[in-house]
Amino acid sequence: METLWALGAALGVPFSRLVDPPRPNVRVIRVGEGSATHSEQANYAATLLASCPPNARRDLYRIGAQPGEPRTSEPHMPGTTEHVVLGTGRALAGPAEEPVELGPGDYVTYPGDRPHVFEALEPDTTAVIVMEHI
């Protein structure tokens, strides 16, 4: 990890660009999956979930939801991408026509400029949603 950080700094390239694979429209990373980079100096590992494209703006939200009616969202501005990391509970999240079931620690990203949904499947479900605007 330290070597990659140093190389990135020397080349003027963000660390995330060195370890982030190409991404499809919808991507799910389950807890324990993904490419973790381990520290040589401490018991510490970082798994990059998503890198920020150049000139993008990101808004960060903490979500609390209960089972019942799903939260259906109309498309946001063109080029919007949403990133969801589930904290507690279980939820369906993603494109309205094909949401993905998530458990604690799971990650999904999907186009936010199409109809999408978040539905709590268990009481006191929590998540962090990052909206990325290009």
N, C-alpha and C positions, 0 to 999 in steps of 0.2 A: 504494500500500500504506500509506504513512504517513498519508495523508488518511483512509483507512478506519479505521485503528487509532485515530486521533484522534477521529473521529466516534463510534466504538464506545465509547471511554473517556468521552466527554462525555455519551453517552446511557445509559451503564451497560449496554451490550449487548456481549457477547463478539464479537470479530472473526469467529469462525467462524459466528455467526448471520447476519452480513452477506453472507457469500460461499458458504454451504453450501446447495445446491439440495435440494428435497424428495427423500427417498430411498425406493426400493423395497425389498422384502425381501432380494433378492440384488443386489449392485451390484459391478461390476468396473471398475477404473480401471487401464488399461495405462500403462506408462511413456510419458511424452510426452503423455498425455491428461489431462483434468481442467482445471479452471479455475485457472490460475496467476496469482498476483498478484505484480507485479514492483516491486522497490524503486526509488525515485527517487534514492537516495543511493549504491547499490552494485550490483555485478553479482550479484544475489541474487533468487531467486524462491521463493515458497512455494505449494505446491499442497495445499489442505486435502483430506484423504482422508475424515475423519469428525469431526463435532463430538460432544461428550459431552452427553447429555441431562441435564436437571436431576436432582439427587439420585441419580446413578448412581455406581457404583464400578467402577474398571477395574483388571484384573490384567494384567501384561505378562510374556510368556514369549519366550525365544529358543529356537528349535527347530533341531535337527540331525537329519537323517533320511537313510536309505539306501534304495535300491530294494528291493522285496520286498513283504511283506504291508503293506497300507495300515493306518494307525492309524484305526480306526473308533471314534467316540465316541457313546455314548448321549446322549439329551437332557439338558442341564443344567437348572438351575432355570428356571421360566417367566420370560420377559422377558429372557433372556440373549442377547446378540448377540456374534458373534465377528468380529474384523477381522484379516486376514492380509496382511502385506507380504512377498513373497518376496525373499530376499537373493541366493542363488546357486542354480544348478541349475534344474530344472523340477519342477513338482508339480501334482497334481490336488488341489483343496481346495474345500470347500463342502458343500452338502446331499448326503447319501448317494445320493439318487436322481438328482442332477444336478450333480456336481462340475465345476469350471471348471479348465482348464489354465492355469497361471501360469508366467511367465518372470521373470527377475531384475527387480526393481523394480515388478512388477505388484501390485495391491491388489484384494482381494475382501472383502466383508462379507456375512454371512448369519445367519439365526436359529440360535443355539446351543441353543435349546430344542427342536430336532428332531434326529434322527440326522444326523451329519455325518462327514466323512472328510478325512484328509490323507495323500496317497500320493506319496512321492518318485519321480520318473521318471528322475533322474540321480544318480550318486554325490555324496555330500557336499552335499546340498541343505540350505539354511538358510532360516529364516523368522523373523519376529517375529509373534507372535499376541497380540492384545489381547482379553481377555474382558471384556465390559461387562455388569454386573449392575444391573438396575433394581429 
